[in-house]
């Protein structure tokens, strides 16, 4: 009986951890889809959201494999309060080990709110489907929320 309960607990832990990775993977795929559809608009939205100067943003985009990786690097820089060159160094050295390792190397603790948000793919930002301006109040927006075009809710979750 004890072994059966232990086995079920182990299965649940493995299943739950695989769901967290699936959420991050889905988020990364969503970012890459938007970037490939209109990279100029995607880049403008990233620049506006993260407030990164254009030359620094160019270095980040050139230093990553996928546009989604640039977004994660920028988010990790904000969350860890590390300069982007430090984040990029950790990305290059540890990307093959997973985003959790990169986050830990930048000082984000496992179990922290930032770490859980990363693993869940819930970074508080998603690109709009169509541009219409990257600054608040610019363009048509996406039909959600106020002048900034965002209701503050993403991925269909109530926050």
Order of alpha helices (4+ residues) and beta strands (2+ residues): alpha-alpha-alpha-alpha-alpha-alpha-alpha
